Amino acid sequence: MPTAKPARDPRTAVYVALAALLSLAGLDQTLLSTALPLIAADLHGQALLPWVFSAYLVASTIVIPLYGKLADHHGPRPLLVIAGSLFVAGSLACAASPSIEALIAARALQGLGGGGLMTLTLLSVAALYTPEERASRQGLLGAAYGIATMLGPLLGGLLVQHLSWRWALLLNAPAALVALALLARARFGQPQAGPERRLDWAGAALLAAALVCLLLATRSGLAGTAGGWALALLGLTLLLGFVAVERRAADPLLPLALFGNTGFSAAAVLSIGSGVGLFAAVVFLPLYLQGALRQTPTASALHLLPLMLGLTVASRLCGRALRRGASVRALASGGMLAMAGGFGALVGVLDWTPASAGAISLAVLPLGLGLGLLFPVLTVVSQRSAAPRHVGVATATPMMLRALGGAAGVSLLGSVLAHGVPAALAAHHGDRVLAFADPLQLVFELAAATALAALVAARLLPQRLPPVAGRATPG
């Protein structure tokens, strides 16, 4: 008799839809990097061009903790449909924008959805799979997100080169609609049982305002200026007000008790460090390859493929290792060391063979391996450190901090590069390769130092994954 085929796991289609939505959110963070010059020429908005990026970044970051808390109240599935719908509406509005101002507003709408996709997909995996299965599944999602972020410039360059920048923005809508259709029929992620709780709207408003001020203070054109310092001071003041409100709130947006858990606090610090590393690579390497080595946008993105490969392989292996009980501390420490080694290798390449794009491709492999080791560890440790009713906000917090770390790191490191290039151009008699390579070495040295400093936090992580809240510890 013929052997019966094994039954297909009904969760697979939902998981694929989640991976697609998370990838689209990551893709949109970098997709426009190669299209900005054409957008500026088409919409006559050179002065406002940085806000095309900033609007999405600010909007997506400020809603991450709110989505996490709402998911604790209502479950992730309905919120995922809402976030996806906002994302699609924003994508369509972006593609149809008649002016730079309209495009900025549409990007903000898209960011309000994109921030939810980044958080709620991971929460949905926690609802779909057992604690033993989550690490490997979330590792794959982390790899998908990282790959999408890296593919953004390549895909954007191809679309801009052969179609138009509007197609680069419209691309997300069809895939997102298919994924949403699958999720609308699925049933998972029921809210925690218990009395109805009022959302901490005062805390949400204060945190959103604080994040807006801090993110804007780090953006290009404001960082280091009087206006930038004023925004930073206002953001810190609002943040202190947020902490005061959270201490008194009956059901706080971000329970401060989470940071009393050493593992959660360590994961938060590592999230900031991984954000600096990820966005430093995504932003500055294409800038060097295109600005100094005269690579096309497509070619410069291809040189980052080893970084994507390292991230994919390491995320997959890390998820499996966590499932087998590997040392959390060792995986995170190895990830930070690999990141530092990758930036160190880039410093060496820029010093010895600055004109070799191939050498840069090899140097970014350990950087991708390090990021791939970190993403699953930080997500799973944060979730395991929280009570079941706080899993949503515990998942959202490291993602919010990663975005903040990336934004602040890119701004500060970008200032180093911007101040160093003119002096280096004069010193090297107009040689663009050496003029970019010299200050970029300092940028990558600082990024490596950040990764090494975060090793202290890695040593504070638990040796093994904490038991699932509510489940007895074995033995």
Residue pairs with C-beta under 8 A, 6 or more apart in sequence:
11 128
11 129
13 182
14 124
14 128
14 182
14 183
14 186
14 188
15 125
15 128
15 137
16 182
17 178
17 179
17 180
17 182
17 183
17 186
18 121
18 124
18 125
18 141
18 179
18 183
19 121
19 140
19 141
19 144
20 175
20 176
20 178
20 179
21 80
21 84
21 87
21 117
21 121
21 176
21 179
21 180
21 183
22 117
22 118
22 121
22 122
22 141
22 144
22 145
22 148
23 144
23 145
23 147
23 148
24 87
24 114
24 117
24 148
24 172
24 175
24 176
24 179
25 60
25 87
25 114
25 115
25 117
25 118
25 145
25 148
26 118
26 144
26 145
26 146
26 147
26 148
26 149
26 152
27 148
27 149
27 151
27 152
27 155
27 172
28 56
28 91
28 110
28 114
28 152
28 172
29 56
29 57
29 60
29 114
29 149
29 152
30 149
30 150
30 152
30 153
30 156
30 282
31 152
31 153
31 155
31 156
31 168
31 169
31 171
32 39
32 52
32 53
32 152
32 156
32 165
32 168
32 169
33 152
33 153
33 156
33 283
33 286
33 297
34 153
34 156
34 157
34 160
34 286
34 297
34 301
35 156
35 159
35 160
35 165
35 168
36 49
36 52
38 160
38 164
38 165
39 45
39 49
39 52
39 100
39 103
39 165
40 46
40 49
40 100
42 165
43 97
43 98
43 99
43 100
43 103
44 100
45 99
45 100
45 101
45 103
48 100
48 101
48 104
49 100
50 219
50 220
50 221
51 104
52 100
52 103
52 104
52 107
53 107
54 215
54 216
54 219
55 104
55 105
55 107
55 108
55 111
56 107
56 108
56 110
56 111
56 114
57 111
57 215
57 403
57 407
58 108
58 111
58 211
58 212
58 215
58 216
59 107
59 108
59 109
59 110
59 111
59 112
59 114
59 115
60 111
60 112
60 114
60 115
60 118
60 403
61 115
61 211
61 215
61 400
61 403
61 404
61 407
62 115
62 207
62 208
62 211
62 212
63 111
63 112
63 115
63 116
63 208
64 115
64 116
64 118
64 119
64 396
64 399
64 400
64 403
65 204
65 207
65 253
65 254
65 393
65 396
65 397
65 400
66 204
66 208
66 253
67 79
67 83
67 115
67 116
67 119
67 120
67 392
67 396
68 119
68 123
68 392
68 393
68 394
68 395
68 396
68 397
69 199
69 200
69 204
69 253
69 254
69 392
69 393
69 396
70 79
70 199
70 392
71 79
71 119
71 120
71 123
71 189
71 392
72 191
72 192
72 389
72 390
72 391
72 392
72 393
73 191
73 197
73 199
74 191
75 127
75 188
75 189
75 190
75 191
76 120
76 123
76 124
76 127
76 188
76 189
76 392
77 124
77 127
77 183
77 186
77 187
77 188
77 189
79 116
79 120
80 116
80 117
80 120
80 121
80 124
80 183
81 180
81 183
81 184
82 113
82 116
83 112
83 113
83 114
83 115
83 116
83 117
83 120
84 113
84 116
84 117
84 176
84 179
84 180
84 183
85 113
85 180
86 109
86 110
86 112
86 113
86 116
87 110
87 113
87 114
87 116
87 117
87 172
87 176
88 113
88 172
88 173
88 176
88 177
88 180
89 109
89 110
89 113
90 106
90 107
90 108
90 109
90 110
90 111
90 112
90 113
90 114
91 110
91 169
91 170
91 171
91 172
91 173
91 176
92 170
92 173
93 102
93 105
93 106
93 109
93 110
94 103
94 106
94 107
94 110
94 166
94 169
94 170
95 166
95 167
95 169
95 170
95 173
96 166
97 103
97 106
118 145
118 399
119 392
119 395
119 396
119 399
121 141
122 138
122 141
122 379
122 395
122 399
123 189
123 391
123 392
123 395
124 188
124 189
125 134
125 137
125 138
125 141
126 134
126 138
126 383
126 391
126 395
127 188
127 189
127 190
128 137
128 188
128 189
129 137
131 384
131 468
131 471
132 323
133 323
134 380
134 383
135 318
135 319
135 320
135 322
135 323
135 376
135 380
135 465
136 316
136 319
136 320
136 322
136 323
136 376
137 319
138 319
138 375
138 376
138 379
138 380
139 315
139 316
139 317
139 318
139 319
139 320
139 322
139 375
139 376
140 315
140 316
140 319
142 315
142 372
142 375
142 376
142 379
143 311
143 312
143 314
143 315
143 316
143 372
143 375
145 375
146 278
146 308
146 311
146 312
146 315
146 368
146 371
146 372
146 375
147 308
147 311
147 312
149 278
149 282
150 282
150 301
150 304
150 305
150 307
150 308
150 311
151 301
151 308
152 282
153 282
153 286
153 297
153 300
153 301
153 304
154 297
154 298
154 301
154 302
154 304
155 168
155 171
156 168
156 297
157 296
157 297
157 298
157 301
158 298
159 165
159 167
159 168
159 171
160 168
160 297
161 297
161 298
192 388
192 389
194 389
197 250
197 251
198 250
198 251
199 251
199 253
200 245
200 246
200 249
200 251
200 252
200 253
202 245
202 249
203 242
203 245
203 246
203 249
203 252
203 253
203 254
204 253
206 238
206 239
206 241
206 242
206 245
207 239
207 242
207 253
207 254
209 235
209 238
210 235
210 236
210 238
210 239
210 241
210 242
211 235
211 400
211 404
212 235
213 231
213 232
213 234
213 235
213 238
214 231
214 232
214 235
214 236
214 239
214 404
214 408
215 404
215 407
216 222
216 231
217 223
217 228
217 229
217 231
217 232
217 235
218 228
218 232
218 407
218 408
218 410
218 411
218 412
219 407
219 411
220 411
220 414
222 228
222 231
223 411
223 412
223 414
223 415
224 415
243 256
245 252
246 252
246 253
246 254
246 255
246 256
247 256
253 393
254 393
254 397
255 390
255 393
258 264
258 385
258 386
258 390
258 393
258 394
258 397
259 265
259 268
261 385
261 386
262 460
263 381
263 384
263 385
263 460
263 461
263 462
263 466
264 381
264 382
264 385
264 386
264 394
265 457
265 460
266 381
266 457
266 458
266 460
266 461
267 377
267 378
267 381
267 382
267 385
267 398
267 461
268 382
268 397
268 398
268 401
269 454
269 457
270 332
270 336
270 374
270 377
270 378
270 454
270 457
270 458
270 461
271 378
271 397
271 398
271 399
271 401
271 402
271 405
272 401
272 402
272 404
272 405
272 454
273 336
273 339
273 405
273 450
273 451
273 453
273 454
273 457
274 335
274 339
274 371
274 374
274 375
274 378
274 402
274 405
275 401
275 402
275 403
275 404
275 405
275 406
275 407
275 409
276 405
276 406
276 408
276 409
276 410
276 413
276 447
276 450
276 451
277 339
277 343
277 367
277 370
277 371
277 447
277 450
277 451
278 371
278 402
278 406
279 406
279 407
279 409
279 410
280 343
280 409
280 410
280 413
280 443
280 444
280 447
281 304
281 307
281 364
281 367
282 304
283 410
283 414
284 410
284 413
284 414
284 417
284 440
284 443
284 444
285 300
285 303
285 304
285 346
285 360
285 364
286 297
286 300
286 301
286 304
287 417
288 360
288 436
288 437
288 440
289 295
289 299
289 300
289 303
289 357
289 360
290 296
290 297
290 300
291 432
291 436
292 354
292 432
292 433
292 435
292 436
292 437
293 300
293 355
293 357
293 433
295 303
295 357
299 357
300 357
303 357
303 358
303 360
303 361
303 364
304 361
304 364
305 361
306 361
306 362
306 364
306 365
306 368
307 364
307 365
307 367
307 368
308 368
309 365
309 368
310 364
310 365
310 366
310 367
310 368
310 369
310 370
310 371
310 372
311 368
311 369
311 371
311 372
311 375
312 368
312 372
313 369
313 372
314 335
314 338
314 368
314 369
314 370
314 371
314 372
314 373
315 372
315 373
315 375
315 376
316 372
317 372
318 331
318 372
318 373
318 375
318 376
318 377
319 376
321 331
322 328
322 331
322 376
322 377
322 380
322 465
325 464
325 465
327 463
327 464
328 377
328 381
328 461
328 462
328 463
328 464
328 465
329 458
329 459
329 461
329 462
329 463
331 373
331 377
332 373
332 374
332 377
332 378
332 458
332 461
333 455
333 458
333 459
334 370
334 373
335 369
335 370
335 371
335 372
335 373
335 374
335 377
335 458
336 370
336 374
336 451
336 452
336 454
336 455
336 458
337 370
337 451
337 455
338 366
338 367
338 369
338 370
338 373
339 366
339 367
339 370
339 371
339 374
339 448
339 451
340 370
340 448
340 449
340 451
340 452
341 366
341 367
341 370
342 363
342 364
342 365
342 366
342 367
342 368
342 369
342 370
343 367
343 444
343 445
343 447
343 448
343 451
344 444
344 448
345 362
345 363
345 366
346 360
346 363
346 364
346 367
346 444
347 441
347 444
347 445
347 448
348 363
349 356
349 359
349 360
349 363
350 437
350 438
350 440
350 441
350 444
351 437
351 441
353 359
354 433
354 434
354 437
355 433
370 451
377 461
378 398
379 395
379 398
380 465
381 461
381 462
381 465
381 466
382 394
382 395
382 397
382 398
383 391
383 394
383 395
384 465
384 466
384 467
384 468
384 469
385 394
385 466
386 393
386 394
386 469
387 469
387 470
388 469
388 470
409 447
409 450
413 443
413 446
413 447
416 439
416 442
416 443
416 446
417 436
417 439
417 440
417 443
419 439
420 438
420 439
420 442
421 435
421 436
421 439
424 434
424 435
424 436
424 438
424 439
425 431
425 432
425 435
427 435
427 438
428 434
428 435
428 438
467 473
467 474
